[in-house]
Amino acid sequence: MGKLFDEIDAKLASWIEAQPLWFVATAPLAETGHVNVSPRGHDTLSVLSPRRVAWVDYTGSGVETIAHLRENGRICLMFLSFDSRPRVVRLHGVGSVLLPDDPGFKEVVDLHPDNPSTRAVISVDVTRISDSCGWGVPLMDVREERDLIRLQAEKKGPAGMDDYRRQKNSRSIDGLPGL
């Protein structure tokens, strides 16, 4: 059932961008390091070209994706269909971290709703595009997005968010540099 694609065409791009939930996997180089899988959602991801995707990265309690990408760049994004047509799509590639002063950051941020929790943009040069059946993925309905990320960032304010990032996002759980 699985298929390899040469590129992300318009039909696949539309499907990818329509998924309300997707996952990001990264890992450090060290054998003893922790593999990380993070859920993502909200209107944050864009297909920028047939071989490039990027998303607005919100502040979280950790910084594993950023730390791993800065160390080695390896990344896999997985999109799942929870509706009537089963499907799993994986994008393997090389990721990079764009901070507010970096070229390309504003290009991606401007494609999505403003969020005070924004800390970076993750850009991925896609090297492998594949899909599989997804027969094991349950049928599920999405009720709504959670707005807790925005509300927490608004409550903390810009200075509070900077302080939180210094405390929680400076190092990965394995001690790799983060923000």
Contacts in CASP RR format, 6 or more apart in sequence:
PFRMAT RR
TARGET T0000
AUTHOR 0000-0000-0000
METHOD contacts of the structure
MODEL  1
MGKLFDEIDAKLASWIEAQPLWFVATAPLAETGHVNVSPRGHDTLSVLSP
RRVAWVDYTGSGVETIAHLRENGRICLMFLSFDSRPRVVRLHGVGSVLLP
DDPGFKEVVDLHPDNPSTRAVISVDVTRISDSCGWGVPLMDVREERDLIR
LQAEKKGPAGMDDYRRQKNSRSIDGLPGL
1 132 0 8 1.000
1 133 0 8 1.000
2 130 0 8 1.000
2 131 0 8 1.000
2 132 0 8 1.000
2 133 0 8 1.000
3 130 0 8 1.000
3 131 0 8 1.000
4 128 0 8 1.000
4 129 0 8 1.000
4 130 0 8 1.000
5 12 0 8 1.000
5 129 0 8 1.000
5 130 0 8 1.000
5 131 0 8 1.000
6 129 0 8 1.000
7 50 0 8 1.000
7 51 0 8 1.000
7 129 0 8 1.000
8 16 0 8 1.000
8 47 0 8 1.000
8 49 0 8 1.000
8 50 0 8 1.000
8 51 0 8 1.000
8 53 0 8 1.000
8 91 0 8 1.000
8 126 0 8 1.000
8 129 0 8 1.000
9 50 0 8 1.000
12 89 0 8 1.000
12 129 0 8 1.000
13 47 0 8 1.000
15 79 0 8 1.000
15 81 0 8 1.000
15 87 0 8 1.000
15 89 0 8 1.000
16 22 0 8 1.000
16 45 0 8 1.000
16 47 0 8 1.000
16 53 0 8 1.000
16 79 0 8 1.000
16 89 0 8 1.000
16 91 0 8 1.000
17 45 0 8 1.000
17 46 0 8 1.000
17 47 0 8 1.000
19 79 0 8 1.000
19 80 0 8 1.000
19 81 0 8 1.000
20 41 0 8 1.000
20 82 0 8 1.000
20 142 0 8 1.000
20 145 0 8 1.000
21 39 0 8 1.000
21 40 0 8 1.000
21 41 0 8 1.000
21 80 0 8 1.000
21 82 0 8 1.000
21 142 0 8 1.000
22 39 0 8 1.000
22 40 0 8 1.000
22 41 0 8 1.000
22 45 0 8 1.000
22 77 0 8 1.000
22 78 0 8 1.000
22 79 0 8 1.000
22 80 0 8 1.000
23 37 0 8 1.000
23 38 0 8 1.000
23 39 0 8 1.000
23 40 0 8 1.000
23 77 0 8 1.000
23 78 0 8 1.000
23 80 0 8 1.000
24 36 0 8 1.000
24 37 0 8 1.000
24 38 0 8 1.000
24 40 0 8 1.000
24 65 0 8 1.000
24 75 0 8 1.000
24 76 0 8 1.000
24 77 0 8 1.000
24 122 0 8 1.000
25 35 0 8 1.000
25 36 0 8 1.000
25 37 0 8 1.000
25 38 0 8 1.000
25 75 0 8 1.000
25 76 0 8 1.000
25 77 0 8 1.000
25 78 0 8 1.000
26 35 0 8 1.000
26 36 0 8 1.000
26 64 0 8 1.000
26 65 0 8 1.000
26 68 0 8 1.000
26 69 0 8 1.000
26 73 0 8 1.000
26 74 0 8 1.000
26 75 0 8 1.000
26 76 0 8 1.000
27 33 0 8 1.000
27 34 0 8 1.000
27 35 0 8 1.000
27 36 0 8 1.000
27 68 0 8 1.000
27 74 0 8 1.000
28 34 0 8 1.000
28 67 0 8 1.000
28 68 0 8 1.000
28 71 0 8 1.000
28 72 0 8 1.000
28 172 0 8 1.000
28 174 0 8 1.000
28 176 0 8 1.000
29 71 0 8 1.000
29 72 0 8 1.000
30 174 0 8 1.000
32 174 0 8 1.000
33 174 0 8 1.000
34 64 0 8 1.000
34 173 0 8 1.000
34 174 0 8 1.000
36 64 0 8 1.000
36 65 0 8 1.000
36 68 0 8 1.000
38 64 0 8 1.000
38 65 0 8 1.000
40 55 0 8 1.000
41 145 0 8 1.000
42 58 0 8 1.000
42 113 0 8 1.000
42 115 0 8 1.000
42 145 0 8 1.000
42 149 0 8 1.000
43 112 0 8 1.000
43 113 0 8 1.000
44 55 0 8 1.000
44 56 0 8 1.000
44 57 0 8 1.000
44 58 0 8 1.000
44 112 0 8 1.000
45 53 0 8 1.000
45 54 0 8 1.000
45 55 0 8 1.000
46 53 0 8 1.000
46 54 0 8 1.000
46 55 0 8 1.000
46 108 0 8 1.000
46 111 0 8 1.000
46 112 0 8 1.000
47 53 0 8 1.000
48 54 0 8 1.000
48 108 0 8 1.000
48 123 0 8 1.000
51 125 0 8 1.000
51 126 0 8 1.000
51 127 0 8 1.000
52 123 0 8 1.000
52 124 0 8 1.000
52 125 0 8 1.000
52 126 0 8 1.000
53 77 0 8 1.000
53 91 0 8 1.000
53 123 0 8 1.000
53 124 0 8 1.000
53 126 0 8 1.000
54 98 0 8 1.000
54 108 0 8 1.000
54 121 0 8 1.000
54 122 0 8 1.000
54 123 0 8 1.000
54 124 0 8 1.000
55 108 0 8 1.000
55 121 0 8 1.000
55 122 0 8 1.000
56 108 0 8 1.000
56 109 0 8 1.000
56 112 0 8 1.000
56 115 0 8 1.000
56 118 0 8 1.000
56 121 0 8 1.000
57 65 0 8 1.000
57 66 0 8 1.000
57 97 0 8 1.000
57 118 0 8 1.000
57 119 0 8 1.000
57 120 0 8 1.000
57 121 0 8 1.000
57 122 0 8 1.000
58 115 0 8 1.000
58 117 0 8 1.000
58 118 0 8 1.000
58 119 0 8 1.000
58 149 0 8 1.000
59 117 0 8 1.000
59 118 0 8 1.000
59 119 0 8 1.000
59 149 0 8 1.000
59 153 0 8 1.000
59 161 0 8 1.000
59 164 0 8 1.000
59 165 0 8 1.000
59 169 0 8 1.000
60 117 0 8 1.000
60 119 0 8 1.000
60 149 0 8 1.000
60 168 0 8 1.000
60 169 0 8 1.000
61 168 0 8 1.000
62 168 0 8 1.000
62 169 0 8 1.000
62 172 0 8 1.000
62 173 0 8 1.000
63 168 0 8 1.000
63 169 0 8 1.000
63 170 0 8 1.000
63 171 0 8 1.000
63 172 0 8 1.000
63 178 0 8 1.000
63 179 0 8 1.000
64 172 0 8 1.000
64 173 0 8 1.000
65 75 0 8 1.000
65 122 0 8 1.000
66 97 0 8 1.000
66 120 0 8 1.000
66 122 0 8 1.000
66 169 0 8 1.000
66 178 0 8 1.000
66 179 0 8 1.000
67 171 0 8 1.000
67 172 0 8 1.000
67 174 0 8 1.000
67 175 0 8 1.000
67 176 0 8 1.000
67 177 0 8 1.000
67 178 0 8 1.000
68 74 0 8 1.000
68 75 0 8 1.000
68 172 0 8 1.000
68 176 0 8 1.000
69 75 0 8 1.000
69 95 0 8 1.000
69 96 0 8 1.000
69 97 0 8 1.000
69 122 0 8 1.000
70 97 0 8 1.000
70 176 0 8 1.000
70 177 0 8 1.000
70 178 0 8 1.000
71 176 0 8 1.000
73 93 0 8 1.000
73 94 0 8 1.000
73 95 0 8 1.000
73 96 0 8 1.000
74 93 0 8 1.000
74 94 0 8 1.000
74 95 0 8 1.000
75 92 0 8 1.000
75 93 0 8 1.000
75 94 0 8 1.000
75 95 0 8 1.000
75 122 0 8 1.000
75 124 0 8 1.000
76 90 0 8 1.000
76 91 0 8 1.000
76 92 0 8 1.000
76 93 0 8 1.000
77 90 0 8 1.000
77 91 0 8 1.000
77 124 0 8 1.000
78 88 0 8 1.000
78 89 0 8 1.000
78 90 0 8 1.000
79 88 0 8 1.000
79 89 0 8 1.000
79 90 0 8 1.000
79 91 0 8 1.000
80 87 0 8 1.000
80 88 0 8 1.000
80 134 0 8 1.000
80 137 0 8 1.000
81 87 0 8 1.000
81 88 0 8 1.000
81 134 0 8 1.000
81 137 0 8 1.000
82 137 0 8 1.000
82 138 0 8 1.000
82 139 0 8 1.000
82 140 0 8 1.000
82 141 0 8 1.000
82 142 0 8 1.000
83 139 0 8 1.000
84 139 0 8 1.000
86 133 0 8 1.000
86 134 0 8 1.000
86 135 0 8 1.000
86 136 0 8 1.000
86 137 0 8 1.000
87 131 0 8 1.000
87 132 0 8 1.000
87 133 0 8 1.000
87 134 0 8 1.000
88 131 0 8 1.000
88 132 0 8 1.000
88 133 0 8 1.000
88 134 0 8 1.000
88 137 0 8 1.000
89 129 0 8 1.000
89 130 0 8 1.000
89 131 0 8 1.000
90 128 0 8 1.000
90 129 0 8 1.000
90 130 0 8 1.000
90 131 0 8 1.000
90 132 0 8 1.000
91 124 0 8 1.000
91 126 0 8 1.000
91 128 0 8 1.000
91 129 0 8 1.000
92 126 0 8 1.000
92 127 0 8 1.000
92 128 0 8 1.000
92 129 0 8 1.000
92 130 0 8 1.000
93 124 0 8 1.000
93 125 0 8 1.000
93 126 0 8 1.000
93 127 0 8 1.000
93 128 0 8 1.000
94 124 0 8 1.000
94 125 0 8 1.000
94 127 0 8 1.000
95 122 0 8 1.000
95 123 0 8 1.000
95 124 0 8 1.000
95 125 0 8 1.000
96 122 0 8 1.000
96 123 0 8 1.000
96 124 0 8 1.000
96 125 0 8 1.000
97 120 0 8 1.000
97 121 0 8 1.000
97 122 0 8 1.000
97 123 0 8 1.000
98 104 0 8 1.000
98 105 0 8 1.000
98 108 0 8 1.000
98 120 0 8 1.000
98 121 0 8 1.000
98 122 0 8 1.000
98 123 0 8 1.000
99 105 0 8 1.000
99 120 0 8 1.000
99 179 0 8 1.000
100 106 0 8 1.000
102 121 0 8 1.000
104 121 0 8 1.000
104 123 0 8 1.000
105 120 0 8 1.000
105 121 0 8 1.000
108 121 0 8 1.000
108 123 0 8 1.000
109 118 0 8 1.000
109 121 0 8 1.000
115 149 0 8 1.000
115 150 0 8 1.000
115 153 0 8 1.000
116 150 0 8 1.000
116 153 0 8 1.000
116 154 0 8 1.000
116 157 0 8 1.000
116 158 0 8 1.000
116 161 0 8 1.000
117 149 0 8 1.000
117 150 0 8 1.000
117 152 0 8 1.000
117 153 0 8 1.000
117 161 0 8 1.000
119 165 0 8 1.000
119 169 0 8 1.000
119 179 0 8 1.000
120 179 0 8 1.000
153 161 0 8 1.000
156 163 0 8 1.000
156 164 0 8 1.000
165 179 0 8 1.000
169 178 0 8 1.000
169 179 0 8 1.000
170 177 0 8 1.000
170 178 0 8 1.000
170 179 0 8 1.000
171 177 0 8 1.000
171 178 0 8 1.000
172 178 0 8 1.000
END
